[in-house]
Amino acid sequence: MYVCNCNGIRERDVRALAQTGKRHVADVFRCHGCTAKCGRCISDMQMVLKNEIKSSQLAAE
């Protein structure tokens, strides 16, 4: 599923970046060499990052 239609960033891409230590939406855009265009993706991307970080922490316990 696409999280950012403007830049073609998929949810799985955001999850993968979270697993490598990226914690902020700006990190996701930076890694993809782009910036937010319309901004509608930001809240969804934050939620994906937060959930993936939380899952990683639970798995580590």
Secondary structure, DSSP 4 states (H G I P E B T S, - for coil): -EEETTTTEEHHHHHHHHHTT--SHHHHHHHHT---SS-TTHHHHHHHHHHHHHHHHHHH-
